[in-house]
């Protein structure tokens, strides 16, 4: 009998809002699922290329973007629809047991007050995963935003 295996890559994240300049937690959003992209040179395609020694694209997740776009994500996406803040750097990261965890931090001054509908993570400047934020995320004045992001690799 031949053993069959398929790998599933699933992302999810949540936002934590803090009083600006403190670690006083104001609120936490529910977890939001994220679609890992599969366009050439993005997301799952980068992983596949790296497995066979193609080092054309870096796989290291280095930044995130948040925006106001409302179009549903597809596996062929290569950027956010309407990015507002980009270059959101990874503040903390780690991996254990097939789970990669990243944390992004956005200071009050980096993110304009408003309502945000989409979020994505990037390996360099290449989109790795994108989703609509549901329910949307609203940022008010004097609030810092942290995003806890988890990518799980498992046998399906």
C-alpha positions as CSV (number, residue, x, y, z in Angstrom):
1,X,0.0,0.0,0.0
2,X,1.3,3.4,-0.9
3,X,1.3,6.1,1.8
4,X,-0.3,9.4,0.7
5,X,0.4,12.7,2.3
6,X,-0.7,16.2,1.4
7,X,0.6,19.3,3.2
8,X,-1.7,22.1,4.3
9,X,-0.4,25.6,5.0
10,X,-2.9,27.7,7.0
11,X,-2.4,31.3,8.3
12,X,-4.4,33.1,10.9
13,X,-3.9,36.3,12.9
14,X,-5.4,38.7,15.4
15,X,-4.9,42.3,16.4
16,X,-4.2,43.5,19.9
17,X,-4.7,47.2,20.6
18,X,-2.7,48.9,23.3
19,X,-2.8,52.4,24.8
20,X,-0.1,54.2,22.8
21,X,3.4,53.9,24.4
22,X,2.3,51.3,27.0
23,X,1.5,47.7,27.2
24,X,-2.0,48.4,28.5
25,X,-4.2,46.1,26.4
26,X,-7.4,47.8,25.3
27,X,-8.9,45.0,23.1
28,X,-8.1,41.9,21.1
29,X,-9.9,40.9,17.9
30,X,-11.1,37.4,17.1
31,X,-8.7,35.2,15.0
32,X,-9.0,35.8,11.2
33,X,-8.0,33.1,8.7
34,X,-5.6,34.1,5.9
35,X,-5.2,32.8,2.4
36,X,-1.7,31.8,1.4
37,X,-1.2,32.9,-2.2
38,X,0.1,30.6,-5.0
39,X,0.9,33.1,-7.8
40,X,4.3,32.6,-9.5
41,X,7.0,33.9,-7.2
42,X,4.6,34.3,-4.2
43,X,3.4,32.3,-1.2
44,X,3.2,28.5,-1.8
45,X,5.1,28.9,-5.1
46,X,8.1,30.3,-3.1
47,X,8.0,27.3,-0.8
48,X,7.9,24.8,-3.7
49,X,10.8,26.6,-5.5
50,X,13.0,26.5,-2.3
51,X,12.4,22.8,-1.9
52,X,14.1,22.1,-5.2
53,X,17.0,24.6,-4.6
54,X,15.6,27.6,-6.6
55,X,16.8,30.5,-4.5
56,X,15.3,33.2,-6.7
57,X,12.9,34.5,-4.1
58,X,13.6,34.8,-0.3
59,X,11.1,32.9,1.9
60,X,11.8,34.9,5.0
61,X,8.7,36.9,6.0
62,X,10.0,40.4,6.7
63,X,7.0,42.8,6.6
64,X,3.3,43.3,6.5
65,X,0.8,45.8,5.0
66,X,-2.6,46.9,6.1
67,X,-5.2,48.5,3.9
68,X,-8.7,49.4,3.1
69,X,-9.4,47.1,0.1
70,X,-12.6,45.0,0.2
71,X,-12.1,42.6,-2.7
72,X,-12.0,39.0,-1.6
73,X,-8.5,37.5,-1.7
74,X,-7.6,34.9,-4.4
75,X,-4.6,32.6,-4.6
76,X,-3.3,34.7,-7.5
77,X,-3.0,38.0,-5.5
78,X,0.4,39.7,-5.6
79,X,-0.3,42.7,-3.3
80,X,-3.1,44.2,-1.2
81,X,-5.8,46.0,-3.1
82,X,-5.5,49.3,-1.3
83,X,-2.5,49.4,1.0
84,X,-2.4,52.2,3.6
85,X,0.6,51.4,5.7
86,X,3.4,49.2,4.4
87,X,6.8,48.2,5.7
88,X,5.4,47.0,9.0
89,X,8.4,45.1,10.3
90,X,8.5,41.8,12.2
91,X,8.9,42.6,15.9
92,X,9.2,39.0,17.1
93,X,9.3,35.5,15.5
94,X,9.7,31.9,16.3
95,X,8.9,28.4,15.2
96,X,8.2,25.1,16.9
97,X,6.5,21.8,15.8
98,X,5.4,22.9,12.3
99,X,4.1,26.3,13.6
100,X,5.7,29.6,12.7
101,X,4.7,32.6,14.8
102,X,5.3,36.2,13.9
103,X,4.4,39.4,15.6
104,X,4.2,42.8,13.9
105,X,4.0,46.1,15.7
106,X,2.5,49.4,14.4
107,X,3.0,52.5,16.5
108,X,0.2,55.0,16.8
109,X,2.1,57.4,14.6
110,X,2.6,54.8,11.8
111,X,-1.1,53.9,11.3
112,X,-3.7,56.6,10.5
113,X,-6.9,56.5,12.6
114,X,-9.5,54.7,10.5
115,X,-11.1,51.4,9.6
116,X,-9.0,48.7,7.9
117,X,-10.4,45.8,5.8
118,X,-7.3,43.9,4.5
119,X,-4.0,42.6,5.8
120,X,-1.1,40.8,4.2
121,X,2.4,39.4,5.0
122,X,5.3,39.6,2.6
123,X,8.6,37.7,2.0
124,X,10.6,40.7,1.0
125,X,8.4,42.6,-1.4
126,X,6.5,39.4,-2.5
127,X,3.0,38.7,-1.1
128,X,2.9,35.5,1.0
129,X,-0.6,35.7,2.3
130,X,-3.6,38.1,2.2
131,X,-7.0,38.3,3.8
132,X,-10.0,40.5,4.4
133,X,-10.2,41.5,8.1
134,X,-13.5,40.3,9.3
135,X,-14.8,42.0,11.3
136,X,-12.9,45.1,10.1
137,X,-10.3,46.6,12.4
138,X,-10.8,50.2,13.6
139,X,-7.8,52.1,15.0
140,X,-8.4,55.3,17.1
141,X,-6.0,58.0,18.2
142,X,-3.5,57.1,20.9
143,X,-3.5,53.4,20.0
144,X,-0.6,51.1,19.1
145,X,-1.5,48.0,17.2
146,X,0.2,44.6,17.4
147,X,-0.6,41.7,15.1
148,X,0.0,38.1,16.2
149,X,0.3,35.9,13.1
150,X,0.5,32.1,13.1
151,X,1.3,29.9,10.1
152,X,0.6,26.2,10.6
153,X,2.1,23.4,8.4
154,X,0.3,20.1,8.7
155,X,-0.6,16.9,6.9
156,X,-4.1,17.2,5.6
